[in-house]
C-alpha cells in the first residue's frame, strides 16, 4: 500500500492491473502519485503535456479535474473513452475512491540496453596504484613527522618528491603507521597519496567505469591489478521520473527550491545502487574501490556534480567547466572507499560531452588515418569527423523521434517493441520482429526507420513521405479521418488496437534524419571531405544495434557509402571510460582530445538552412548523392 500523506485529506486510489492500493494528495497529478508509490507510467516529456504517452483510463472521473485543452488535443478521440493524461489529471479533495487503469502501451517496460563492448587491449597502468612502503618508526633522534617518514619511504620506491598527502590521509596517519612495520599507500596519478592502509593490501585494488546517460546508467567493475572486468550492470537513469529528455530535466532543475540537488541525489542513488550490485556480484567490498571514471553528456556531467545547468540552456550555451575534474567520491556521495577519486572526463562543449570523448578514445578516431565519421545518435546526436588534419564535431538537434516521442505508436527499445519490419507485395505482406517473448505494443527507433524505408521501396510513400493515393492495399486506411498504414492488426497486438504509422509520424522522423545528415554534410563540406573518401562510418550507442544498414542509407540518415563501411560499435563511451580507468596515459590523452577537437555550431553555419531543407526528402533532394541506391529510388 502506498504511504499516506502526512497532512490534509487524502484520496484512495487503486492502480490496475497491479491491484495496488495507494493514497493520493488533493491536487496531486495521477503521474506524481504513481511515481511516489512506485508505479511506472511512461512520461517521455517529464509530465509537461507534450508527448501524450502517459495515457490512463479512469471510468469515473468525478474525482478528477476537467481535461485541459492541450490534454484533449493530445488524446483526440480517446478522451471519449474515459482516457486521461496522467500528467494532467489531478485528484480533487474529498473524492470517492478512484480506479486508474494503466493500459499496456503506457506501462514502463524493461528496456533493451546495448551490451558493453569488448575490452580493447591496453597496457595496464591505472592512475590509482598501490605500493608497499616500509616506514621507520619515530624515535628521540628522528624528529621527522609521520607524513615526512611516509613520503621518504615512497621516495625510495618512486624516486620523485612531488607527492602530496590528502587531508583525510593525514588525519588517520598516526594510528595506521603504528599498526604494522609496513603499510600500503594508494597513490593517484603518482602525485597524491589518497589512502594509507596497515599491512599489505596490494592484491585488492578495484575501479569503476560509469557512463551516466540521459536514458540509462552503465557501470562496470574492473580489477586494477590485472585489468579484467569482473562485473557490469545497467539500469534506467532514475532521473527519468523528472523527464525523458535533457531539456525537460534542465527546466525542472531551474523550477526552484531544491530541484537541482534532488536531481543530483537521484543520479548518485542510481550509481550507488549499481555499485552495490556489481560489488556483490564479484564478491568485492566497495571499500576496495579506489577510483571511478565517469562519462556522460554535458547536462548529465553537470547534474551529477551538482553544477547549475541554467546557462547550458541559454544562449550562448556555456558550460561551467570543460576540463577534467578529479574529486573525492565522498564529496558527491559515492558509496566506495571514502578517499577514492571520482574522475570526470573533460567535455568538448555544451552539447558535446565527455561521452563523445569516450567514443573517440575507444574507436581510435583520434589517430591519424583516412577520413571517417562517428555518430552517437540520440535526442542530441554528436557527429565527429576525422580528416587528415584532425577532428571536427557538431551536435544535431535530432529530437526524440528515434526514442518514440511524437510518434503515435512509438516507444523505446523495451519489451514489446517492434525492432525490425519488412513490407512486401505492395504493402499486402508485413513481417516483423519483437523484443522479448510477448505481443507487440509499439515501434522503437530501428523499426520506425525500417517502416519508412520499406514503404518507400514499395512505392507506398513518395520522396516527401506522403502516402501514394494510387496504391490500393487493405493496410492503408483512414482512421478518424487520418490516413495510416497498419503494421500490426489489432488482433495480433498486445494493446488490442492497430499499431500504425501516419504521415505525421513519418514527418517527425524526416526532421530527425535531416538534422543528422545535415550535421554530417556540414562537417564534410567544411573540411573538404567527399563521401567517397570516407573509410568508415561508426554508429555508437544502443540505437545502432538493430539498424538495417541499407535502410539507414535509404532514408538519408547518413551519407551513401557501401554497407561494408558502416559499423555499429555499441556503448563506446563506456568502453572509453574503461580505457582511462586502466591507463593513466589514456586519462591524460582524453584531456588532449577534448582540447584539440574543433566544435562547429550548426546554427551559425551559412549552409545549414539550405542543407537541412535538401535533406528533408527521401533520401535527399540531390539524388546524385545517393547514386548507389538508384534501383530503389527509381522503382
Secondary structure, 3 states (H helix, E strand, C coil): CCCCCCCCCEEEEEEECCCEEEEEECCCEHHHHHHHCCCCECCCCCCCCCCCCCEEECCCCCCECCCCHHHHHHHHHHHHHCEEECCCCEECCCCCCEEEECCHHHECCCECCCCCCCCCCCCCECCEEEEEEECCCCCCCCCCCHHHHHHHHHHHHHCCCCCEECHHHHHHHHHHHCCCCEEEEEEECCCEEEEEEECCCCCCCEEEEEEECCCEEEEEEEECCCCEEEEEEEEECHHHHHCCCHHHHHHHHCCCCCHHHHHHHHHHHHHHHHHHHHHHHHCCCHHHEEEEEEEECHHHHHHHHCCCCHHHCCCCCCCCCCCCEEEEHHHHCCCCCCCCEEEECCCCECCECHHHHHHHHHHCCCCCCCCEEEEECCCCEEEEEECCCCEEEEEECCCCHHHCCCCCCECCCECCEEEEEEEEHHHCEEEEEECCCCCCCEECHHHHHHHHHHHHHCCCECCCCCECCCCCCCCEEEECCEEEEEEECCCCCCCCCCEEEEHHHHHHHHHHHHHHHHHHHHHHHHHCCCHHHCCEEEEECHHHHHCCHHHHHHCCCCCCCCHHHEEEEECHHHHHHHHHHHEHHHHHHHHHHHHHCEECCHHHCCCHHHHHHHCCCCCCCCHHHHHHHHHHHCC
